[in-house]
Amino acid sequence: MDRKNINRGFKKLRVWQDAVSLYVLACKISVIILRPYLLCIPPGRDS
């Protein structure tokens, strides 16, 4: 039996790990950027 694509699952795993790392980085950056705006919203306002 000839196995041509033995690394196919590993490549998908690497792409998934890169996507998760990018999401975490984007969340950290958005918290830094939006923090001053979030502190200015008075309590009780849902906007």
PDB file with one MODEL, atoms N, CA, C and O in Angstrom:
MODEL        1
ATOM      1  N   MET A   1       0.843  -1.182   0.000  1.00  0.00           N
ATOM      2  CA  MET A   1       0.000   0.000   0.000  1.00  0.00           C
ATOM      3  C   MET A   1       0.893   1.251   0.000  1.00  0.00           C
ATOM      4  O   MET A   1       1.801   1.378   0.821  1.00  0.00           O
ATOM      5  N   ASP A   2       0.621   2.156  -0.922  1.00  0.00           N
ATOM      6  CA  ASP A   2       1.423   3.372  -1.048  1.00  0.00           C
ATOM      7  C   ASP A   2       0.709   4.522  -0.335  1.00  0.00           C
ATOM      8  O   ASP A   2      -0.450   4.814  -0.627  1.00  0.00           O
ATOM      9  N   ARG A   3       1.402   5.168   0.594  1.00  0.00           N
ATOM     10  CA  ARG A   3       0.815   6.284   1.350  1.00  0.00           C
ATOM     11  C   ARG A   3       1.392   7.583   0.817  1.00  0.00           C
ATOM     12  O   ARG A   3       2.556   7.899   1.061  1.00  0.00           O
ATOM     13  N   LYS A   4       0.578   8.333   0.092  1.00  0.00           N
ATOM     14  CA  LYS A   4       1.062   9.570  -0.533  1.00  0.00           C
ATOM     15  C   LYS A   4       0.908  10.783   0.374  1.00  0.00           C
ATOM     16  O   LYS A   4       1.781  11.650   0.393  1.00  0.00           O
ATOM     17  N   ASN A   5      -0.175  10.860   1.119  1.00  0.00           N
ATOM     18  CA  ASN A   5      -0.471  12.070   1.891  1.00  0.00           C
ATOM     19  C   ASN A   5      -0.422  11.779   3.389  1.00  0.00           C
ATOM     20  O   ASN A   5      -1.439  11.881   4.075  1.00  0.00           O
ATOM     21  N   ILE A   6       0.753  11.419   3.895  1.00  0.00           N
ATOM     22  CA  ILE A   6       0.836  11.063   5.311  1.00  0.00           C
ATOM     23  C   ILE A   6       0.828  12.301   6.213  1.00  0.00           C
ATOM     24  O   ILE A   6       0.530  12.186   7.401  1.00  0.00           O
ATOM     25  N   ASN A   7       1.150  13.487   5.670  1.00  0.00           N
ATOM     26  CA  ASN A   7       1.205  14.704   6.482  1.00  0.00           C
ATOM     27  C   ASN A   7      -0.053  15.556   6.359  1.00  0.00           C
ATOM     28  O   ASN A   7      -0.081  16.678   6.864  1.00  0.00           O
ATOM     29  N   ARG A   8      -1.077  15.060   5.711  1.00  0.00           N
ATOM     30  CA  ARG A   8      -2.263  15.882   5.464  1.00  0.00           C
ATOM     31  C   ARG A   8      -2.930  16.313   6.775  1.00  0.00           C
ATOM     32  O   ARG A   8      -3.290  17.482   6.912  1.00  0.00           O
ATOM     33  N   GLY A   9      -3.099  15.431   7.715  1.00  0.00           N
ATOM     34  CA  GLY A   9      -3.711  15.780   8.999  1.00  0.00           C
ATOM     35  C   GLY A   9      -2.856  16.756   9.790  1.00  0.00           C
ATOM     36  O   GLY A   9      -3.392  17.639  10.459  1.00  0.00           O
ATOM     37  N   PHE A  10      -1.547  16.615   9.727  1.00  0.00           N
ATOM     38  CA  PHE A  10      -0.651  17.506  10.456  1.00  0.00           C
ATOM     39  C   PHE A  10      -0.737  18.921   9.918  1.00  0.00           C
ATOM     40  O   PHE A  10      -0.713  19.880  10.691  1.00  0.00           O
ATOM     41  N   LYS A  11      -0.837  19.067   8.593  1.00  0.00           N
ATOM     42  CA  LYS A  11      -0.937  20.400   8.002  1.00  0.00           C
ATOM     43  C   LYS A  11      -2.227  21.073   8.426  1.00  0.00           C
ATOM     44  O   LYS A  11      -2.235  22.275   8.695  1.00  0.00           O
ATOM     45  N   LYS A  12      -3.320  20.322   8.491  1.00  0.00           N
ATOM     46  CA  LYS A  12      -4.582  20.905   8.943  1.00  0.00           C
ATOM     47  C   LYS A  12      -4.469  21.347  10.402  1.00  0.00           C
ATOM     48  O   LYS A  12      -5.008  22.387  10.780  1.00  0.00           O
ATOM     49  N   LEU A  13      -3.774  20.564  11.212  1.00  0.00           N
ATOM     50  CA  LEU A  13      -3.582  20.929  12.615  1.00  0.00           C
ATOM     51  C   LEU A  13      -2.766  22.202  12.738  1.00  0.00           C
ATOM     52  O   LEU A  13      -3.077  23.057  13.568  1.00  0.00           O
ATOM     53  N   ARG A  14      -1.727  22.342  11.926  1.00  0.00           N
ATOM     54  CA  ARG A  14      -0.905  23.552  11.961  1.00  0.00           C
ATOM     55  C   ARG A  14      -1.714  24.779  11.575  1.00  0.00           C
ATOM     56  O   ARG A  14      -1.576  25.835  12.192  1.00  0.00           O
ATOM     57  N   VAL A  15      -2.560  24.647  10.557  1.00  0.00           N
ATOM     58  CA  VAL A  15      -3.403  25.767  10.135  1.00  0.00           C
ATOM     59  C   VAL A  15      -4.355  26.149  11.253  1.00  0.00           C
ATOM     60  O   VAL A  15      -4.560  27.336  11.504  1.00  0.00           O
ATOM     61  N   TRP A  16      -4.944  25.165  11.934  1.00  0.00           N
ATOM     62  CA  TRP A  16      -5.868  25.428  13.040  1.00  0.00           C
ATOM     63  C   TRP A  16      -5.145  26.130  14.180  1.00  0.00           C
ATOM     64  O   TRP A  16      -5.680  27.079  14.753  1.00  0.00           O
ATOM     65  N   GLN A  17      -3.946  25.686  14.518  1.00  0.00           N
ATOM     66  CA  GLN A  17      -3.181  26.322  15.595  1.00  0.00           C
ATOM     67  C   GLN A  17      -2.821  27.757  15.229  1.00  0.00           C
ATOM     68  O   GLN A  17      -2.860  28.643  16.083  1.00  0.00           O
ATOM     69  N   ASP A  18      -2.470  27.994  13.970  1.00  0.00           N
ATOM     70  CA  ASP A  18      -2.166  29.358  13.535  1.00  0.00           C
ATOM     71  C   ASP A  18      -3.404  30.246  13.612  1.00  0.00           C
ATOM     72  O   ASP A  18      -3.307  31.417  13.979  1.00  0.00           O
ATOM     73  N   ALA A  19      -4.564  29.696  13.269  1.00  0.00           N
ATOM     74  CA  ALA A  19      -5.804  30.472  13.330  1.00  0.00           C
ATOM     75  C   ALA A  19      -6.140  30.837  14.773  1.00  0.00           C
ATOM     76  O   ALA A  19      -6.577  31.956  15.042  1.00  0.00           O
ATOM     77  N   VAL A  20      -5.942  29.910  15.693  1.00  0.00           N
ATOM     78  CA  VAL A  20      -6.213  30.187  17.106  1.00  0.00           C
ATOM     79  C   VAL A  20      -5.237  31.245  17.626  1.00  0.00           C
ATOM     80  O   VAL A  20      -5.636  32.141  18.370  1.00  0.00           O
ATOM     81  N   SER A  21      -3.986  31.151  17.247  1.00  0.00           N
ATOM     82  CA  SER A  21      -2.999  32.149  17.674  1.00  0.00           C
ATOM     83  C   SER A  21      -3.356  33.541  17.145  1.00  0.00           C
ATOM     84  O   SER A  21      -3.228  34.534  17.861  1.00  0.00           O
ATOM     85  N   LEU A  22      -3.800  33.606  15.901  1.00  0.00           N
ATOM     86  CA  LEU A  22      -4.205  34.890  15.323  1.00  0.00           C
ATOM     87  C   LEU A  22      -5.421  35.459  16.051  1.00  0.00           C
ATOM     88  O   LEU A  22      -5.485  36.665  16.289  1.00  0.00           O
ATOM     89  N   TYR A  23      -6.383  34.612  16.404  1.00  0.00           N
ATOM     90  CA  TYR A  23      -7.575  35.059  17.131  1.00  0.00           C
ATOM     91  C   TYR A  23      -7.200  35.618  18.498  1.00  0.00           C
ATOM     92  O   TYR A  23      -7.707  36.666  18.899  1.00  0.00           O
ATOM     93  N   VAL A  24      -6.326  34.934  19.210  1.00  0.00           N
ATOM     94  CA  VAL A  24      -5.897  35.402  20.536  1.00  0.00           C
ATOM     95  C   VAL A  24      -5.179  36.737  20.418  1.00  0.00           C
ATOM     96  O   VAL A  24      -5.408  37.634  21.228  1.00  0.00           O
ATOM     97  N   LEU A  25      -4.318  36.880  19.425  1.00  0.00           N
ATOM     98  CA  LEU A  25      -3.608  38.139  19.221  1.00  0.00           C
ATOM     99  C   LEU A  25      -4.577  39.271  18.891  1.00  0.00           C
ATOM    100  O   LEU A  25      -4.437  40.380  19.406  1.00  0.00           O
ATOM    101  N   ALA A  26      -5.558  38.994  18.034  1.00  0.00           N
ATOM    102  CA  ALA A  26      -6.546  40.011  17.678  1.00  0.00           C
ATOM    103  C   ALA A  26      -7.361  40.430  18.896  1.00  0.00           C
ATOM    104  O   ALA A  26      -7.670  41.612  19.050  1.00  0.00           O
ATOM    105  N   CYS A  27      -7.712  39.486  19.761  1.00  0.00           N
ATOM    106  CA  CYS A  27      -8.462  39.820  20.977  1.00  0.00           C
ATOM    107  C   CYS A  27      -7.627  40.707  21.908  1.00  0.00           C
ATOM    108  O   CYS A  27      -8.142  41.668  22.479  1.00  0.00           O
ATOM    109  N   LYS A  28      -6.361  40.388  22.055  1.00  0.00           N
ATOM    110  CA  LYS A  28      -5.501  41.202  22.915  1.00  0.00           C
ATOM    111  C   LYS A  28      -5.375  42.626  22.377  1.00  0.00           C
ATOM    112  O   LYS A  28      -5.432  43.587  23.144  1.00  0.00           O
ATOM    113  N   ILE A  29      -5.206  42.763  21.069  1.00  0.00           N
ATOM    114  CA  ILE A  29      -5.081  44.087  20.472  1.00  0.00           C
ATOM    115  C   ILE A  29      -6.380  44.870  20.609  1.00  0.00           C
ATOM    116  O   ILE A  29      -6.352  46.064  20.907  1.00  0.00           O
ATOM    117  N   SER A  30      -7.526  44.209  20.395  1.00  0.00           N
ATOM    118  CA  SER A  30      -8.799  44.922  20.490  1.00  0.00           C
ATOM    119  C   SER A  30      -9.076  45.369  21.921  1.00  0.00           C
ATOM    120  O   SER A  30      -9.681  46.421  22.127  1.00  0.00           O
ATOM    121  N   VAL A  31      -8.651  44.601  22.904  1.00  0.00           N
ATOM    122  CA  VAL A  31      -8.840  45.021  24.300  1.00  0.00           C
ATOM    123  C   VAL A  31      -8.004  46.266  24.580  1.00  0.00           C
ATOM    124  O   VAL A  31      -8.462  47.179  25.267  1.00  0.00           O
ATOM    125  N   ILE A  32      -6.797  46.307  24.060  1.00  0.00           N
ATOM    126  CA  ILE A  32      -5.935  47.471  24.275  1.00  0.00           C
ATOM    127  C   ILE A  32      -6.532  48.708  23.608  1.00  0.00           C
ATOM    128  O   ILE A  32      -6.517  49.797  24.181  1.00  0.00           O
ATOM    129  N   ILE A  33      -7.056  48.536  22.395  1.00  0.00           N
ATOM    130  CA  ILE A  33      -7.596  49.684  21.653  1.00  0.00           C
ATOM    131  C   ILE A  33      -8.928  50.142  22.235  1.00  0.00           C
ATOM    132  O   ILE A  33      -9.171  51.346  22.325  1.00  0.00           O
ATOM    133  N   LEU A  34      -9.790  49.223  22.629  1.00  0.00           N
ATOM    134  CA  LEU A  34     -11.144  49.582  23.060  1.00  0.00           C
ATOM    135  C   LEU A  34     -11.252  49.908  24.548  1.00  0.00           C
ATOM    136  O   LEU A  34     -12.295  50.393  24.989  1.00  0.00           O
ATOM    137  N   ARG A  35     -10.230  49.662  25.314  1.00  0.00           N
ATOM    138  CA  ARG A  35     -10.305  49.887  26.766  1.00  0.00           C
ATOM    139  C   ARG A  35     -10.709  51.312  27.143  1.00  0.00           C
ATOM    140  O   ARG A  35     -11.566  51.467  28.013  1.00  0.00           O
ATOM    141  N   PRO A  36     -10.142  52.364  26.539  1.00  0.00           N
ATOM    142  CA  PRO A  36     -10.562  53.728  26.920  1.00  0.00           C
ATOM    143  C   PRO A  36     -12.041  53.984  26.614  1.00  0.00           C
ATOM    144  O   PRO A  36     -12.719  54.684  27.366  1.00  0.00           O
ATOM    145  N   TYR A  37     -12.536  53.423  25.517  1.00  0.00           N
ATOM    146  CA  TYR A  37     -13.932  53.628  25.159  1.00  0.00           C
ATOM    147  C   TYR A  37     -14.865  52.870  26.091  1.00  0.00           C
ATOM    148  O   TYR A  37     -15.954  53.351  26.404  1.00  0.00           O
ATOM    149  N   LEU A  38     -14.450  51.698  26.535  1.00  0.00           N
ATOM    150  CA  LEU A  38     -15.288  50.903  27.438  1.00  0.00           C
ATOM    151  C   LEU A  38     -15.377  51.546  28.823  1.00  0.00           C
ATOM    152  O   LEU A  38     -16.383  51.398  29.517  1.00  0.00           O
ATOM    153  N   LEU A  39     -14.329  52.253  29.218  1.00  0.00           N
ATOM    154  CA  LEU A  39     -14.336  52.893  30.534  1.00  0.00           C
ATOM    155  C   LEU A  39     -15.195  54.147  30.546  1.00  0.00           C
ATOM    156  O   LEU A  39     -15.600  54.596  31.619  1.00  0.00           O
ATOM    157  N   CYS A  40     -15.488  54.731  29.377  1.00  0.00           N
ATOM    158  CA  CYS A  40     -16.265  55.959  29.296  1.00  0.00           C
ATOM    159  C   CYS A  40     -17.765  55.717  29.284  1.00  0.00           C
ATOM    160  O   CYS A  40     -18.532  56.670  29.413  1.00  0.00           O
ATOM    161  N   ILE A  41     -18.208  54.473  29.134  1.00  0.00           N
ATOM    162  CA  ILE A  41     -19.646  54.202  29.087  1.00  0.00           C
ATOM    163  C   ILE A  41     -20.183  54.221  30.518  1.00  0.00           C
ATOM    164  O   ILE A  41     -19.713  53.457  31.360  1.00  0.00           O
ATOM    165  N   PRO A  42     -21.163  55.086  30.803  1.00  0.00           N
ATOM    166  CA  PRO A  42     -21.706  55.124  32.152  1.00  0.00           C
ATOM    167  C   PRO A  42     -22.471  53.839  32.488  1.00  0.00           C
ATOM    168  O   PRO A  42     -23.038  53.214  31.592  1.00  0.00           O
ATOM    169  N   PRO A  43     -22.497  53.441  33.752  1.00  0.00           N
ATOM    170  CA  PRO A  43     -23.209  52.222  34.127  1.00  0.00           C
ATOM    171  C   PRO A  43     -24.704  52.353  33.878  1.00  0.00           C
ATOM    172  O   PRO A  43     -25.273  53.430  34.059  1.00  0.00           O
ATOM    173  N   GLY A  44     -25.339  51.268  33.467  1.00  0.00           N
ATOM    174  CA  GLY A  44     -26.757  51.266  33.214  1.00  0.00           C
ATOM    175  C   GLY A  44     -27.121  51.543  31.770  1.00  0.00           C
ATOM    176  O   GLY A  44     -28.291  51.422  31.407  1.00  0.00           O
ATOM    177  N   ARG A  45     -26.176  51.904  30.944  1.00  0.00           N
ATOM    178  CA  ARG A  45     -26.450  52.149  29.524  1.00  0.00           C
ATOM    179  C   ARG A  45     -26.077  50.901  28.737  1.00  0.00           C
ATOM    180  O   ARG A  45     -24.991  50.347  28.910  1.00  0.00           O
ATOM    181  N   ASP A  46     -26.990  50.460  27.867  1.00  0.00           N
ATOM    182  CA  ASP A  46     -26.755  49.236  27.112  1.00  0.00           C
ATOM    183  C   ASP A  46     -26.188  49.494  25.723  1.00  0.00           C
ATOM    184  O   ASP A  46     -26.068  48.553  24.939  1.00  0.00           O
ATOM    185  N   SER A  47     -25.844  50.700  25.397  1.00  0.00           N
ATOM    186  CA  SER A  47     -25.348  50.986  24.046  1.00  0.00           C
ATOM    187  C   SER A  47     -23.891  50.781  23.954  1.00  0.00           C
ATOM    188  O   SER A  47     -23.306  50.976  22.889  1.00  0.00           O
TER     189      SER A  47
ENDMDL
END
